[in-house]
Structure formats: C-alpha cells, structure tokens
C-alpha cells in the first residue's frame, strides 16, 4: 500500500510526463509570480520529472542557478535525464525529501513548489524547511489544490469509486485537498514561520480532444493503478461510464474542457 493512497510516484515516473501539458498553466503562473532575476539561486521543491524548473532554466539559461528536489528517485532520474539530453549545466536535480533538506540555512533567493506541499509526508516540517533555506527577504510561490469539489475530475473519480472499494483504497482526495479549505494553507504557512504572503484562488482547465482522450491518459499514466487493480473488468467499465456521465456537461464539439481550482500562494521570508 502506498502512503495516503497516493500513486506510486517511483513506479509511474516514466509515465508522469503524460500529465505535464495539462498542468502547464499552473507552472506558468508560478513562474510569473516567482519573477526570477539574473543571479538568483532557485529551489524547486517536489519537482517530479522536472517542471516547472526546466521551463525556467530554458527561458533564462545560465543567468540563474536552479536546483530541483523530489523524494522519489525515479522522478529525479527522469528529470536529470532531461538535463543531460539538453546539456543544461545550470540546473540539477537531487533525490531529497523536503523535510530533510541538506542545504545550509538561507541558501536560496527563491523557492517554488507546484502541487507538492499538501502531499508532503509532513507538510509542516516541509514548510519550516522551505523557510529555513530561503534568504532574508527571499520570495516563494506555491500552488496547492483547492477544495475537493472544485477539482472536478478527481472528485468524479472519488464518487465513481467510493462504493466499489474499501475506504483504504479510496482515491486520496482528502490528502490532495487538505490545504484547499478556507484558512488551511494560511495556518500552515504561519506555523511554518511565514508572515508575509498572499493567497489567490485561480482556475485552469484540463483540455483534451475528448473524454476518451482524457480516459486514455488516465489509463496510460497508471495514476489510478492501485484502485483499478482492485476492481473487476466490469467494475472498471462501470467507473468509466460513470465518469463519462459526469463529463457530459463539459464535452463540446471543440473538445473536453474541465475547470479545476487551485490556490496560488506568494510571499517572502
């Protein structure tokens, strides 16, 4: 069993890039908010397979120094492979849990994290570490998912699966949405040491050519492998059909477009 019913990030690392085009708008917003400047030393936390750190590196070249970290070695192997293939000698990725960062205090001008904080093993310890490694007046930008009901495709998946599986196998929507409730991320940041920050509710869209295109991505990425492996073939088909019913409202002639809400958090140390 994986922790908190999360996907096995180590096992799906090679397939995670299937999702990068769909969450790219969030990374783009993070980079705008981060406002990296020449000479900055930047830390990307929970980098996964390298984004949005790699986009920033390609945009700014060797004018900045970037380090990305992730607890899943498989994710880091994929990210570092991209560094090698593209000969990006001003960015590197390290396998390192945020709660146990080995960096000295006040090492970074800026820290960013896309959809990672709520999934940390210990979010408070992770935030405290992010505060510790930021320089005085250093800035940060974070994205966390909003409420469960505003993450439509994940919420639909939860509704379709909850009566077919024991609670121990339910999709991890409570963990994923744990910082989306009013005041939750603010309370965490304050306890972690931050006092100067702003939280803004934002929306982006999953955009696919059709619902079937979306479903093929779900299956190909193994993001729900743990849950699907516990179902019969008939139950899997039932889940797909229920999801398709939920999706009907959002499937138009020009494609399948579903809004998802997140919180963009920006601030300084």
Long-range contacts (C-beta under 8 A, 24 or more apart in sequence): 1-168, 1-226, 2-226, 3-121, 4-119, 4-172, 4-175, 5-168, 5-169, 5-170, 5-171, 5-172, 5-175, 5-226, 6-119, 6-172, 6-175, 7-222, 7-223, 7-224, 7-225, 7-226, 8-225, 8-226, 9-48, 9-70, 9-71, 9-72, 9-74, 9-75, 10-72, 10-73, 10-74, 10-75, 11-74, 11-222, 11-225, 12-221, 12-222, 12-223, 12-225, 13-49, 13-72, 13-74, 13-75, 13-77, 13-78, 14-74, 14-78, 15-220, 15-221, 15-222, 16-48, 16-49, 16-75, 16-78, 16-221, 17-49, 17-78, 18-217, 18-220, 18-221, 19-217, 19-221, 19-223, 20-49, 20-51, 22-206, 22-207, 22-208, 22-217, 23-114, 23-115, 23-204, 24-51, 25-204, 25-205, 26-114, 26-115, 26-143, 26-202, 26-204, 26-262, 27-51, 27-52, 27-55, 27-114, 28-52, 28-55, 29-143, 29-202, 29-204, 29-264, 30-112, 30-114, 30-141, 30-142, 30-143, 30-264, 31-55, 31-56, 31-59, 31-112, 31-141, 33-141, 33-264, 33-266, 34-110, 34-112, 34-139, 34-140, 34-141, 35-139, 36-60, 36-64, 36-110, 37-64, 37-109, 38-63, 38-64, 39-63, 39-64, 39-109, 40-64, 40-65, 40-109, 40-110, 41-65, 41-66, 41-67, 41-107, 41-108, 41-109, 41-110, 42-66, 42-67, 42-108, 42-109, 42-110, 42-111, 42-112, 43-67, 43-68, 43-69, 43-103, 43-107, 43-108, 43-110, 43-111, 43-112, 43-130, 43-133, 44-68, 44-69, 44-111, 44-112, 44-113, 45-69, 45-98, 45-111, 45-112, 45-113, 45-116, 45-117, 45-126, 45-130, 46-70, 46-71, 46-98, 46-113, 46-114, 46-115, 46-116, 46-117, 46-119, 46-120, 47-75, 47-76, 47-79, 47-93, 48-72, 48-75, 48-79, 49-75, 49-78, 49-79, 49-82, 50-78, 50-79, 50-82, 50-83, 50-93, 51-114, 52-112, 52-114, 53-79, 53-91, 53-93, 53-112, 54-79, 54-82, 54-83, 54-88, 54-91, 57-88, 57-90, 57-91, 58-86, 58-88, 61-90, 62-89, 62-90, 64-90, 65-90, 65-91, 66-90, 66-91, 66-92, 67-91, 67-92, 67-93, 67-94, 68-92, 68-93, 68-94, 69-93, 69-94, 69-95, 69-96, 69-97, 69-98, 69-101, 70-95, 70-96, 71-95, 71-96, 71-97, 71-98, 71-121, 97-121, 98-125, 98-126, 98-129, 98-130, 99-125, 99-126, 99-129, 100-129, 101-129, 101-132, 101-133, 103-133, 104-133, 105-132, 105-133, 106-132, 106-133, 106-134, 106-135, 106-136, 106-138, 107-133, 107-135, 108-133, 108-134, 108-135, 108-138, 109-134, 109-135, 109-138, 109-139, 110-134, 110-138, 110-139, 110-140, 110-141, 111-138, 111-139, 111-140, 112-140, 112-141, 112-142, 113-140, 113-142, 113-143, 114-142, 114-143, 115-143, 115-144, 115-145, 115-262, 117-142, 117-144, 117-179, 117-185, 117-188, 118-144, 118-145, 118-175, 118-176, 118-177, 118-178, 118-179, 118-180, 119-175, 119-176, 123-178, 123-179, 123-188, 124-188, 124-191, 124-192, 127-188, 127-189, 127-191, 127-192, 127-193, 127-194, 128-192, 128-193, 130-192, 131-192, 131-193, 131-194, 131-269, 132-193, 134-269, 135-269, 136-269, 137-268, 137-269, 138-268, 138-269, 139-266, 139-267, 139-268, 139-269, 140-194, 140-197, 140-265, 140-266, 140-267, 140-268, 140-269, 141-264, 141-265, 141-266, 142-185, 142-264, 142-265, 142-266, 143-262, 143-263, 143-264, 143-265, 144-179, 144-180, 144-185, 144-262, 144-263, 144-265, 145-176, 145-177, 145-179, 145-180, 145-260, 145-261, 145-262, 145-263, 146-177, 146-180, 146-201, 146-261, 146-262, 146-263, 147-177, 147-180, 147-181, 147-261, 148-173, 148-174, 148-176, 148-177, 148-180, 150-180, 150-260, 150-261, 151-176, 151-177, 151-260, 151-261, 152-246, 152-250, 152-258, 152-259, 152-260, 153-206, 153-214, 153-243, 153-258, 153-260, 156-242, 156-243, 156-246, 156-247, 157-224, 157-239, 157-243, 159-242, 159-246, 160-238, 160-239, 160-242, 160-243, 160-246, 161-227, 161-239, 164-231, 164-235, 164-238, 164-239, 165-227, 165-230, 165-231, 169-226, 169-227, 169-230, 170-227, 171-224, 171-227, 179-263, 180-261, 180-262, 180-263, 185-263, 185-265, 189-265, 189-267, 193-269, 194-267, 194-269, 196-267, 196-268, 196-269, 197-265, 197-266, 197-267, 197-268, 198-265, 198-266, 198-267, 199-263, 199-264, 199-265, 200-263, 200-264, 200-265, 200-266, 201-261, 201-262, 201-263, 201-264, 202-261, 202-262, 202-263, 202-264, 203-259, 203-260, 203-261, 203-262, 204-259, 204-260, 204-262, 205-257, 205-258, 205-259, 205-260, 206-256, 206-257, 206-258, 206-260, 207-255, 207-256, 207-257, 208-255, 208-256, 208-257, 209-255, 209-256, 210-251, 210-255, 210-256, 211-243, 211-244, 211-247, 211-251, 211-256, 213-256, 214-247, 214-256, 215-240, 215-243, 215-244
